[in-house]
Amino acid sequence: MNINRLSFMRTPFNIAPKWRVEDVLLLIIMVVLNYPIYYQEPFQRQFYINDLTIAHPYATTQRVNDFMLFVYSFVVPFLTILTIGSILGDKRHLIFILYTSLLGLCLAWFSTSFLTNFIKNWIGRLRPDFLARCEPQEGLPLDTLFTAIEVCTTKNHERLLDGFRTTPSGHSSESFAGLGYLYFWLCGQLLTESPVVPIWRKMVAFLPLLGASLIALSRTQDYRHHFVDVLLGSILGYVMGHFFYRRTFPAIDDPLSFKPLMDDSDVTLEGMISHQRISDEELHPLSDDGL
């Protein structure tokens, strides 16, 4: 039996390629596995108790906590795509463009979160506030390498382990994955690279990147991450956002940047204008000349 190289799945009417059924299954698997991956015990590196880079205070109140990160980096892009897509999308491919746009966002965000959590635990670098989490014993010698189990007196074991998960910054990677994807999506839908459109469209599209930058930098203000953690996380998230956007849409400078790659509808820029004219004529069939 020969296997179709484009799709290993056999579905009615061959819907798998266009509607990316296999990508949906991959998304479900990543969502399920992300929780145990995050709580996997990280590698615990040795440290000096007089290392000033890990001696910052522990912030009990964060500028952007985990819940607000999810809202800013995923919920806001999701609702923005749903709203603007519904307004701008031609009804001939509206359902498909919303579906594929939101699927791309979900893949970008959850795959970035999955990869970030895996790397965090594998690297096991210490956060800037690690000593405050550790609460080391008094009278320990300086310039001596210790492990957490040897010198830490804290009873909050979960918070201590989280102190080994600093590289890369999850807030940074997830922000740039979700809001970075939204940036590319807005550029494509608003045709920002076309020379005939006003510059304000590009400025509007850039706002998600500004928001992602502020979220990422807030992690250094809360002493949750080193600057290199934020930089690496931001690059990772931006690359993932761009990768999954380009898996879904053409480049933002493409003449049909608003149209998904797997869209088999006959929607074009000229066709959308003609379609709009026909709709207007149906509402107002008689002109002044015809009266």
SVG drawing of the C-alpha trace seen along z (x, -y; Angstrom):
<svg xmlns="http://www.w3.org/2000/svg" viewBox="-37 -61 74 63">
<polyline fill="none" stroke="black" stroke-width="0.4" points="0.0,0.0 1.4,-3.4 1.4,-6.2 0.7,-9.8 3.8,-11.8 1.9,-15.0 -0.5,-13.5 -0.1,-10.2 -3.7,-10.5 -6.7,-9.2 -9.6,-11.4 -13.0,-11.9 -12.7,-14.2 -9.0,-14.6 -9.5,-17.5 -6.3,-16.8 -3.8,-18.9 -5.9,-22.1 -7.3,-22.0 -4.0,-20.8 -5.5,-18.0 -2.1,-16.6 -1.0,-20.0 -4.1,-20.0 -3.1,-16.6 0.4,-17.8 -0.9,-20.9 -3.0,-18.7 0.0,-16.5 2.2,-19.6 -0.5,-21.1 -0.9,-17.8 2.9,-17.3 3.7,-20.9 2.6,-20.6 4.8,-17.6 7.7,-19.1 7.5,-22.3 7.4,-20.6 10.3,-18.2 13.0,-18.7 15.7,-20.9 19.4,-20.4 20.8,-21.9 24.1,-23.8 26.6,-24.6 26.9,-28.2 28.9,-30.6 27.1,-32.3 29.0,-35.5 27.9,-35.6 26.4,-39.0 24.6,-38.1 22.3,-35.8 21.9,-37.9 19.0,-40.1 15.8,-40.2 12.8,-37.9 9.9,-40.0 6.6,-38.7 4.6,-40.8 5.6,-40.6 4.9,-43.3 3.5,-40.7 2.6,-37.5 2.0,-34.1 -1.7,-34.7 -1.3,-38.1 1.4,-36.8 -1.1,-34.3 -3.6,-37.1 -1.2,-39.5 0.7,-37.0 -2.1,-34.6 -5.6,-35.8 -5.1,-39.3 -3.6,-38.1 -6.4,-35.5 -9.1,-38.0 -7.4,-40.6 -7.1,-38.0 -10.7,-37.0 -12.0,-40.6 -9.9,-42.1 -10.2,-38.9 -13.9,-39.0 -14.0,-42.6 -11.5,-42.4 -12.0,-38.9 -14.0,-38.2 -16.9,-36.0 -15.8,-33.6 -12.9,-32.4 -13.7,-34.0 -14.0,-30.7 -10.8,-29.3 -8.7,-32.4 -9.9,-32.6 -9.3,-28.9 -5.8,-28.8 -4.7,-32.1 -5.7,-31.0 -4.2,-27.5 -0.9,-29.2 -1.0,-31.3 -1.7,-28.3 1.1,-26.3 3.5,-29.2 2.7,-29.9 2.4,-26.4 5.4,-25.0 7.5,-27.9 6.3,-27.3 7.0,-23.6 10.5,-24.1 11.3,-26.9 10.3,-24.7 12.4,-21.8 15.5,-24.0 15.0,-25.7 15.2,-22.4 18.1,-21.1 20.3,-24.2 19.5,-24.7 21.0,-28.2 20.3,-30.2 18.0,-33.1 19.1,-36.5 17.1,-36.1 18.3,-32.5 20.0,-33.2 16.8,-34.8 15.0,-31.6 17.7,-29.4 18.1,-31.1 21.6,-29.7 23.0,-28.8 24.9,-31.3 28.7,-31.3 29.4,-29.5 32.9,-30.1 33.1,-32.4 34.4,-31.5 33.4,-27.9 31.1,-25.9 28.0,-24.5 24.9,-22.7 21.4,-23.6 20.9,-20.4 24.0,-21.2 23.3,-24.8 19.7,-25.9 17.4,-26.1 14.1,-27.1 11.0,-25.0 9.5,-26.1 11.0,-23.4 9.0,-24.4 10.1,-28.0 13.7,-26.8 13.6,-24.5 12.1,-27.3 15.2,-29.3 17.1,-27.0 14.8,-27.8 16.1,-31.1 17.5,-30.4 15.7,-31.2 13.1,-33.6 9.6,-32.1 7.9,-35.4 10.2,-36.7 9.8,-33.7 6.1,-33.4 5.5,-37.1 7.4,-37.3 5.9,-34.0 2.3,-35.2 2.7,-39.0 5.4,-38.4 3.0,-36.2 0.3,-38.9 2.8,-41.5 3.4,-39.4 -0.3,-38.7 -1.3,-42.3 1.4,-43.2 -0.1,-40.7 -3.7,-41.6 -3.1,-45.3 -0.8,-45.1 1.8,-47.2 4.6,-46.5 2.6,-47.8 3.9,-51.2 0.3,-52.5 -0.8,-52.1 -0.2,-54.7 2.6,-54.3 0.2,-54.3 -0.7,-50.7 2.9,-49.6 2.9,-51.5 -0.2,-49.8 1.2,-46.4 4.4,-47.2 2.5,-47.7 2.5,-44.0 6.3,-43.9 6.5,-46.9 4.3,-45.2 6.4,-42.0 9.6,-44.0 8.1,-45.7 7.0,-42.3 10.4,-40.9 12.3,-43.8 10.0,-43.6 11.6,-40.3 14.9,-42.1 13.1,-44.7 11.6,-41.9 15.0,-40.2 13.5,-37.0 15.9,-36.8 19.4,-38.0 19.5,-40.2 20.9,-37.3 17.9,-35.1 15.6,-37.8 17.6,-38.2 17.7,-34.5 14.0,-34.1 13.0,-37.0 15.0,-35.6 13.5,-32.2 9.9,-33.5 10.4,-35.8 11.8,-33.0 9.1,-30.6 6.4,-33.2 7.8,-33.9 8.3,-30.2 4.7,-29.3 3.4,-32.4 5.3,-31.5 3.9,-28.0 0.5,-29.5 0.8,-32.7 3.1,-34.0 5.8,-36.7 4.4,-40.0 5.6,-41.7 3.7,-39.3 0.9,-40.9 -1.6,-38.5 -0.1,-38.6 -3.5,-38.4 -4.4,-35.1 -3.4,-31.8 -1.1,-29.5 -3.6,-26.6 -6.5,-28.9 -8.1,-27.5 -10.7,-30.3 -10.7,-32.7 -10.2,-35.8 -7.8,-38.4 -7.3,-42.1 -9.1,-43.0 -11.7,-40.3 -12.4,-41.7 -12.9,-45.2 -15.2,-43.8 -17.1,-41.7 -17.6,-44.8 -18.9,-46.7 -21.4,-44.0 -22.7,-43.9 -23.1,-47.7 -25.0,-47.5 -27.3,-44.9 -28.2,-47.2 -28.6,-50.2 -29.5,-48.8 -30.6,-52.0 -28.2,-55.0 -29.3,-58.6 -28.9,-58.2 -31.4,-55.3 -34.2,-57.3"/>
</svg>
